[in-house]
């Protein structure tokens, strides 16, 4: 065998090694619409894979593949923590969401999703919108998170904010021995759909807030809200939010905000917010623990939105969603206590809890097949 052939085989196995933790990775290509996408199914022990589809102008295929593998694995843990009967999956479309979208592209994507026969459900993520998936839904029933007029469950920021508030209550319980939201000072980064709802609720409880957001309109609105409550709002500029003398930091905007630059600035007792991927790396979680800062794992505290889209497959029911979202309080509290008991980071504690859930379920059902008619899916 020539050196060239040996090298080629090594490269092939390197790809298999990269995806070895995943059950299935599908590369999707449609020349007519320009669709280039990857669907990654990490684990279907708990049920069919569920995860959003993001659209980004990735620099190369490796960058897109690494992203979809990382995100789909994260969804397995998120689904386990949220106690929904779904496994982890994710999809990425390679392209510029500002210039490359067409209805035909999303219909083509819907056809690829449909070809998986129910092993993967998807919806919006970074760079995609509910309207995009109205087109995909014309080709497959395995779409969630569409507008209410098309059978969806509506604004997912409502249960997401409710879950964050539950996580903050659990944090206060761990820190102060009571789960009241009042009498505590919070620093909120980001007043988008979720952050604003969290800020409103805290003000109504009489909390004192430090807030920052690039949108001046949102800042003005929360200041006006404060005037009608017992709480107060102090507006700070950009990165100054990291160094405020608050009890709890609530990140509701960017990911990677716990990093080498910010950790030394933090004066808070805990971090509990809705932003995704708050830790830039695992070592930053360890540094928070060393500094005595409690960290609410983001994939648990922000899982209210996941609970809502998963619930659509039973037939959308907002009351049921909010009832289940209340369980986030107990899960976060359990994570804190297990981390303290075992002297590990809260992220490691959360991961171990989720891995145990998947392991226990796998003892009786290790692989999801759409040929098995699941009772939860009312359309089967």
C-alpha positions in Angstrom: 0.0 0.0 0.0 1.3 3.4 -0.9 2.0 6.2 1.7 -0.7 8.3 0.0 -3.3 5.6 0.5 -2.3 5.0 4.1 -2.5 8.7 4.8 -6.0 8.9 3.2 -7.2 6.0 5.4 -5.8 7.6 8.5 -7.7 10.8 7.7 -10.9 8.8 7.2 -10.5 7.1 10.6 -9.7 10.5 12.2 -13.2 11.7 11.1 -14.8 8.6 12.6 -12.9 9.2 15.8 -14.1 12.7 15.9 -17.8 11.6 15.7 -17.3 8.5 17.8 -19.5 9.8 20.7 -22.4 10.4 18.3 -24.9 7.9 17.0 -25.3 9.6 13.6 -23.9 12.5 11.6 -25.6 13.5 8.4 -24.0 15.8 5.8 -26.7 17.5 3.7 -26.1 19.0 0.3 -28.5 20.4 -2.3 -27.0 22.1 -5.2 -30.2 23.6 -6.5 -30.9 25.6 -3.4 -27.3 26.0 -2.2 -28.0 24.1 1.0 -25.0 22.9 2.9 -25.8 21.5 6.3 -24.8 19.0 9.0 -27.2 17.2 11.3 -25.7 15.6 14.4 -27.5 13.1 16.6 -25.6 12.6 19.8 -27.7 10.2 21.9 -31.3 9.0 21.6 -31.5 6.9 24.8 -34.1 9.2 26.2 -36.0 9.6 23.0 -35.7 11.2 19.5 -33.0 13.8 19.2 -34.1 17.4 19.7 -32.1 20.5 19.0 -32.2 23.8 17.1 -30.7 24.6 13.8 -28.3 27.6 13.6 -27.1 29.3 10.4 -23.6 30.8 10.3 -21.0 31.6 7.7 -18.5 29.1 9.0 -15.0 29.5 7.8 -14.6 25.8 6.9 -16.2 22.4 7.3 -14.2 21.5 10.4 -15.5 24.6 12.2 -19.1 23.7 11.3 -18.6 20.1 12.3 -17.0 20.9 15.6 -19.8 23.3 16.5 -22.6 20.9 15.7 -20.9 18.0 17.6 -20.4 20.2 20.7 -23.9 21.6 20.6 -25.7 18.2 20.0 -23.8 16.7 23.0 -24.8 19.6 25.1 -28.5 19.0 24.2 -28.3 15.4 25.5 -27.3 16.8 28.9 -29.9 19.5 28.7 -32.7 17.1 27.9 -31.7 14.8 30.7 -31.6 17.7 33.2 -35.0 19.0 32.0 -36.5 15.5 32.3 -38.0 15.6 28.8 -38.3 12.4 26.7 -35.8 13.5 24.1 -32.2 13.0 23.3 -29.5 15.4 22.0 -29.2 16.6 18.5 -28.4 19.8 16.6 -28.1 21.1 13.1 -26.0 23.8 11.4 -26.5 25.4 8.0 -23.4 26.8 6.4 -24.3 30.3 5.1 -24.8 33.9 5.8 -28.3 34.3 7.5 -28.5 37.9 6.1 -28.0 37.0 2.5 -28.3 33.3 1.8 -31.8 32.5 3.1 -34.5 31.4 0.7 -37.8 29.5 1.3 -36.5 26.8 -1.1 -33.3 26.3 1.0 -35.4 25.7 4.2 -37.7 23.4 2.3 -34.7 21.4 1.2 -33.5 21.3 4.8 -36.9 20.1 5.9 -36.6 17.2 3.4 -33.4 16.1 4.9 -34.9 16.3 8.4 -37.8 14.2 7.2 -35.5 11.6 5.7 -34.5 10.7 9.3 -37.9 9.4 9.9 -38.5 11.0 13.3 -35.1 10.5 14.9 -34.5 14.3 14.9 -36.7 17.3 15.7 -35.5 20.8 15.2 -36.4 24.5 15.2 -34.8 27.9 15.6 -31.4 28.8 16.9 -28.8 31.5 16.2 -29.2 32.9 12.7 -32.6 31.3 12.1 -36.2 32.4 12.8 -39.6 30.9 13.3 -40.6 32.1 9.9 -37.7 30.1 8.3 -39.1 26.9 9.7 -42.6 27.6 8.4 -41.1 26.7 5.1 -39.3 23.6 6.5 -42.6 22.5 8.1 -44.1 22.1 4.6 -41.7 19.2 4.1 -41.7 17.5 7.5 -43.7 17.3 10.7 -40.5 17.1 12.7 -40.3 20.9 13.4 -40.9 22.6 16.7 -41.0 26.2 17.8 -43.0 27.7 15.0 -45.5 30.6 15.5 -48.8 29.8 17.4 -50.7 30.4 14.2 -48.9 27.4 12.7 -49.5 25.1 15.7 -46.5 26.2 17.8 -46.4 27.2 21.4 -45.5 30.9 21.2 -42.9 33.0 23.0 -40.3 30.7 24.6 -38.8 33.6 26.5 -41.7 33.3 29.1 -40.8 29.8 30.4 -37.1 30.6 30.0 -37.4 33.6 32.3 -39.5 31.6 34.7 -36.8 29.0 34.9 -34.1 31.5 35.5 -36.1 33.0 38.3 -36.5 29.5 39.8 -32.8 29.0 39.5 -32.1 32.3 41.3 -34.4 31.3 44.1 -32.5 28.0 44.5 -29.3 30.1 44.5 -30.6 32.4 47.2 -31.6 29.3 49.2 -28.1 27.9 49.0 -26.5 31.3 49.8 -28.8 32.7 52.4 -30.9 29.9 53.6 -34.1 31.4 52.1 -35.4 31.5 48.5 -36.9 35.0 48.5 -35.9 37.2 45.6 -36.2 40.3 47.7 -33.4 41.7 49.9 -30.8 40.7 47.4 -28.8 42.8 44.9 -28.5 41.6 41.3 -26.3 42.7 38.3 -28.1 41.9 35.0 -26.2 41.8 31.8 -28.6 42.0 28.9 -32.2 43.2 28.8 -33.5 41.2 25.8 -36.6 39.1 25.9 -35.5 37.0 28.8 -33.3 39.5 30.7 -36.1 42.1 30.7 -38.7 39.7 32.1 -36.3 38.6 34.8 -35.5 42.2 35.7 -39.2 43.1 35.8 -40.0 40.2 38.1 -37.1 41.0 40.5 -38.2 44.7 40.6 -41.7 43.6 41.6 -40.2 41.6 44.5 -38.4 44.8 45.6 -34.9 43.9 44.5 -32.1 46.4 43.7 -30.6 46.0 40.3 -27.5 47.0 38.4 -28.3 46.7 34.6 -26.6 47.2 31.3 -27.7 46.7 27.7 -26.6 48.1 24.3 -30.3 48.9 23.6 -31.1 52.3 25.2 -34.8 51.7 24.8 -34.7 48.6 26.9 -32.7 50.4 29.6 -35.2 53.3 29.7 -38.1 50.9 29.9 -36.7 49.1 32.9 -36.0 52.4 34.6 -39.6 53.4 34.1 -40.7 50.0 35.5 -38.7 50.6 38.6 -40.7 53.8 39.4 -43.8 51.7 39.9 -42.2 49.1 42.2 -40.4 48.8 45.5 -37.1 48.0 43.7 -34.4 50.2 42.2 -32.3 50.3 39.0 -28.8 51.6 38.6 -27.6 51.7 35.0 -23.9 50.9 34.3 -21.8 51.0 31.2 -20.8 47.8 29.3 -18.1 45.9 31.0 -18.6 47.7 34.3 -21.3 45.2 35.0 -18.7 42.6 36.0 -17.3 44.6 38.9 -20.5 45.7 40.6 -21.0 45.0 44.4 -23.9 42.7 43.9 -24.9 39.4 45.4 -25.8 37.6 42.1 -24.6 38.2 38.6 -27.3 37.4 36.0 -25.8 37.0 32.4 -28.6 37.2 29.8 -26.7 38.1 26.7 -23.3 36.8 25.5 -21.6 33.4 26.0 -18.1 33.1 27.3 -18.5 35.8 29.8 -16.7 33.9 32.6 -13.1 34.1 31.4 -9.6 35.2 32.4 -10.5 38.9 32.1 -13.8 38.8 34.1 -13.1 36.3 36.9 -10.8 38.7 38.8 -13.4 41.5 38.5 -16.4 39.5 40.0 -17.4 40.6 43.5 -20.6 38.5 43.5 -21.5 35.4 45.5 -23.1 33.6 42.6 -23.7 33.6 38.8 -27.1 32.5 37.6 -28.5 33.6 34.2 -29.9 32.6 30.9 -26.9 33.1 28.5 -25.6 30.0 26.8 -22.1 28.7 27.3 -21.2 31.2 30.0 -17.9 29.5 30.9 -15.3 30.1 28.3 -13.7 26.7 29.3 -14.0 24.1 32.1 -11.0 25.6 34.0 -13.0 28.8 34.5 -15.6 26.8 36.3 -12.9 25.5 38.6 -11.6 29.0 39.2 -15.1 30.2 40.2 -15.2 27.3 42.7 -11.8 28.3 44.1 -13.0 31.9 44.4 -16.1 30.8 46.3 -18.6 31.9 43.6 -21.6 29.6 43.1 -22.4 28.9 39.5 -25.8 27.7 38.1 -25.1 25.5 35.1 -26.5 27.5 32.2 -27.9 24.5 30.3 -30.2 23.8 33.3 -31.2 27.2 34.4 -32.2 28.3 30.9 -34.0 25.1 29.9 -37.5 26.6 30.1 -37.5 27.2 26.4 -36.5 23.6 25.7 -39.3 22.4 28.0 -41.8 24.4 25.9 -40.8 23.2 22.5 -40.6 19.6 23.8 -44.1 20.0 25.2 -45.4 21.0 21.7 -45.2 17.3 20.8 -47.8 16.5 23.4 -50.0 19.3 22.1 -49.0 22.8 23.2 -50.1 23.6 26.8 -48.7 26.7 28.5 -49.9 25.8 31.9 -48.2 22.4 31.8 -45.0 24.0 30.5 -44.8 26.5 33.4 -45.6 23.8 35.9 -42.7 21.7 34.6 -40.5 24.7 34.5 -40.8 25.0 38.3 -38.8 21.8 38.6 -35.7 23.8 37.6 -35.5 25.1 41.2 -35.1 21.6 42.6 -32.6 20.5 39.9 -30.4 23.5 40.5 -30.5 23.0 44.3 -29.6 19.3 43.8 -26.6 20.3 41.7 -25.4 22.8 44.3 -25.7 20.2 47.1 -23.9 17.4 45.1 -21.1 19.8 44.1 -20.6 20.7 47.8 -20.8 17.1 49.0 -18.3 15.8 46.4 -16.1 18.9 46.4 -16.4 19.3 42.6 -17.6 22.2 40.4 -21.3 22.6 39.9 -20.8 22.0 36.1 -19.2 18.6 36.9 -22.0 17.8 39.3 -24.6 18.7 36.7 -22.9 16.6 34.0 -22.7 13.6 36.4 -26.4 13.8 37.3 -27.3 13.9 33.6 -25.0 11.1 32.6 -26.6 9.0 35.4 -30.1 9.7 34.0 -29.0 8.6 30.5 -27.2 5.5 31.9 -30.2 4.4 34.0 -32.7 4.9 31.1 -30.3 3.0 28.8 -30.6 -0.1 30.9 -34.1 -0.6 29.5 -34.0 1.4 26.2 -30.6 2.2 24.6 -31.7 3.3 21.2 -34.6 5.2 19.8 -36.3 3.9 16.7 -39.1 5.8 15.0 -40.7 2.4 14.2 -41.5 2.2 17.8 -44.7 4.3 18.3 -43.9 6.4 21.4 -47.0 7.2 23.5 -46.0 10.8 24.0 -46.2 11.6 20.2 -49.9 12.2 19.6 -49.4 12.2 15.9 -48.4 8.6 15.7 
